[in-house]
Amino acid sequence: MLRFLTAGESHGKGLVVIIDGVPSNIPLKQEDFDSYLAERQKGYGRGGRQKIETDRAEIISGIRFGKTTGAPVSVFIKNRDFENWAAKMDAWQRPAGLEELNIPRPGHADLSGGIRYNHKDFRNVLERASARETAARITAGALAVKFLKMFDVEVFGFVDAIAGVAAQYSKDAPVKEIKKLAAQADAASQACLRFPDKNSVSNVKAAIDMAVKEGDTLGGVLKIITSELPPGLGDYTQWDKKLDARLAMALMSLQAVKGVEIGAGFAYASATGSAMHDEIFHSAKAGYYRKTNNSGGIEGGMTNGNQLEIKAALKPISTVLKGLKSVNVKNKKAVKTVYERSDVCAVPAASLIAETIVAFELAKAFQEKFGSGDMDYILSNYENYRKYLKKYRG
Ligand SMILES: Cc1cc2nc3c(=O)[nH]c(=O)nc-3n(C[C@H](O)[C@H](O)[C@H](O)COP(=O)(O)O)c2cc1C
């Protein structure tokens, strides 16, 4: 079964990801990884770090002549900034006179991580807690995106709202349509925002500009949608097999995500059942179908045949230029945090990372249902399932 682990620090030599359980014979190109790595570094509101790094996936194992072999796929992503950090991140020798970071930054892992691992130099915590780790994670997700394409499944992550400016688009629009709207808005605003509403994209840009001017930061809401998925992925029979639960956990693990909503989510809580539940219809042509998708494509922990719709809320970036109150842990003096180069808003990049996080969980669900090992074997099981669905639908 697909799984992965990452290692590496923000200013260390680089990031490593090992992806295990990858079926053989998935066709891949260097570009499949590097396009995601490049897109992750974009986004209006990102900091100077992104200009230094030009990420590239160096394949260490598991891919031969453009196809996965079935062996673990391992990838190295070099930190180009390491040349400026080699001494400060040296494995063996502490450079003389190196200042420690003794002021924990609110909103970061610094203080809790320092307590957990007994560090008072918070660099030992922040280097690993940093969202630079997502460069490794997105590489695993890029492979999952390619896997899902073999089933004609598309996943797209985009920005739903920033600073209270919510994108206006048809809520039932399919992936292709939303992708087009986001591309049009990006072209109109000449900024990478992944925001599918060209009429209000300039308001988002202005809100980010204002945050930059005020030395502040912003969060927002991202959304991930998929093309229609086959019904029956996931499971209702055990708590940890439920697809909604697994997606929520995976998305919550993305740095700064503080809420996950599937379909109508919190709106369910203040509405009646008769108004909200997606009623079931049948026709000879479509089989079973729904006229609404408040469930976001998941009922009882399983896909129901509709497109998946999930949102995640991101808190504002924790490193704030104007500084936040904190305490120096060496002398217990009240101080303001020290600024280190940082993003002002990372919701567009986070929406792309979330796209690949969802893709990875879905790829696992496909594997569970249709098998592992070789892609031809998995795809033939999928074909059989489609025949079975046709019969079931009548
Ligand atoms: C793509 C992305 C980029 C980020 N960039 C920064 C950054 O430059 N500076 C910062 O302070 N936080 C940044 N963050 C947010 C922090 O990583 C996050 O606030 C921190 O890890 C704590 O999050 P948690 O409370 O959800 O664990 C970024 C998050 C994401 C998803």
The ligand as a MOL file (V3000), in Angstrom:
LIG
                    3D

  0  0  0     0  0            999 V3000
M  V30 BEGIN CTAB
M  V30 COUNTS 31 33 0 0 0
M  V30 BEGIN ATOM
M  V30 1 C 3.1150 26.5620 1.6280 0
M  V30 2 C 3.3250 27.1320 3.0020 0
M  V30 3 C 4.2860 28.0990 3.1960 0
M  V30 4 C 4.4900 28.6570 4.4540 0
M  V30 5 N 5.4380 29.6290 4.6020 0
M  V30 6 C 5.6140 30.1990 5.8170 0
M  V30 7 C 6.5770 31.2340 6.0040 0
M  V30 8 O 7.2640 31.6600 5.0690 0
M  V30 9 N 6.7060 31.7600 7.2370 0
M  V30 10 C 5.9490 31.3450 8.3090 0
M  V30 11 O 6.0930 31.8750 9.3940 0
M  V30 12 N 5.0350 30.3670 8.1580 0
M  V30 13 C 4.8520 29.7750 6.9490 0
M  V30 14 N 3.9220 28.7880 6.8010 0
M  V30 15 C 3.0990 28.4080 7.9500 0
M  V30 16 C 3.8640 27.6670 9.0090 0
M  V30 17 O 4.5650 26.6150 8.4510 0
M  V30 18 C 2.8900 27.2140 10.0920 0
M  V30 19 O 2.2480 28.3210 10.6250 0
M  V30 20 C 3.5890 26.4760 11.2100 0
M  V30 21 O 4.1970 25.3160 10.6980 0
M  V30 22 C 2.6490 26.0510 12.3150 0
M  V30 23 O 1.4980 25.5070 11.7720 0
M  V30 24 P 0.5730 24.5170 12.5960 0
M  V30 25 O 0.1710 25.2140 13.8600 0
M  V30 26 O -0.5740 24.2500 11.6830 0
M  V30 27 O 1.3950 23.3140 12.8520 0
M  V30 28 C 3.7060 28.2170 5.5550 0
M  V30 29 C 2.7460 27.2260 5.3570 0
M  V30 30 C 2.5340 26.6800 4.0950 0
M  V30 31 C 1.5020 25.6290 3.9120 0
M  V30 END ATOM
M  V30 BEGIN BOND
M  V30 1 1 1 2
M  V30 2 1 2 3
M  V30 3 2 2 30
M  V30 4 2 3 4
M  V30 5 1 4 5
M  V30 6 1 4 28
M  V30 7 2 5 6
M  V30 8 1 6 7
M  V30 9 1 6 13
M  V30 10 2 7 8
M  V30 11 1 7 9
M  V30 12 1 9 10
M  V30 13 2 10 11
M  V30 14 1 10 12
M  V30 15 2 12 13
M  V30 16 1 13 14
M  V30 17 1 14 15
M  V30 18 1 14 28
M  V30 19 1 15 16
M  V30 20 1 16 17
M  V30 21 1 16 18
M  V30 22 1 18 19
M  V30 23 1 18 20
M  V30 24 1 20 21
M  V30 25 1 20 22
M  V30 26 1 22 23
M  V30 27 1 23 24
M  V30 28 2 24 25
M  V30 29 1 24 26
M  V30 30 1 24 27
M  V30 31 2 28 29
M  V30 32 1 29 30
M  V30 33 1 30 31
M  V30 END BOND
M  V30 END CTAB
M  END
